[in-house]
Amino acid sequence: MNNRIEVYNVSKSYVSKNGVENKVLNSVNFVIKHSEFVSIVGPSGCGKTTLLKIISGLLPPDSGTVVIDGDSPEISQSKKHIGYMFQDPALIPWRTVYDNIRLPTEVNKAITDEHYRTIEELISLVGLNGFEYHYPYQLSGGMRQRVSLARALSINPKVLLMDEPFGSLDEITRETMHYELLELLDKTKPTVLFVTHNSTEAVLLSDRVFVMPKSAAGAMKIVNVNLGRTRSEKMESSVLFNQLVNQVRSSDKCVKT
């Protein structure tokens, strides 16, 4: 199983209502290795979410190529190799936790037992035992995000794309979710591309951090996070950790702490 994400010369522009072209991505190139965790940081409007949508197959590039495990994003989607987690969990209010997690397997009738985990296993993985038949309004923000994560993992994706999934959470819940996510991904081992504005979050979670330029005319910078895969709260106070955070932050002054 390869699970590589390969991006070659990807560019994307949008045209405003008054006809002005705004280039947000300009010849972006990178390769993400099997089971690697990469975060993308950068200021609002620099193209982070656009890039994620292009990789997922939700948005076509103007030019360039994306290859996921040897296939195009569209073929990868059809094979159920891509899981996507949004900032807003977007749970269906009249469905229970169990039924919200089950939704992708209902919609994708072609999914076989080979492709997805059982709902019971997913509920256990994300720590929601005992809440199977609760409705979204009965859950905290962190619990709703756990449901969203379980739903993204329900097809057992090779690649997991996460668009600021913890951005709306309070600080304490967010910190808890960081370590729960790392523990969960150690079990499931997808290749992860994670969008965030937060440099500390990016360093804590990642093997590498891609810092997007303020404009498409700039170049993406890459920060290697040489901390090993076992992360802890104690590590966050280390000199090396804070040096890496400062390195990410100094790469783009608009990145939040």
Order of alpha helices (4+ residues) and beta strands (2+ residues): beta-beta-beta-alpha-beta-alpha-beta-alpha-alpha-alpha-beta-alpha-beta-alpha-beta-beta-alpha
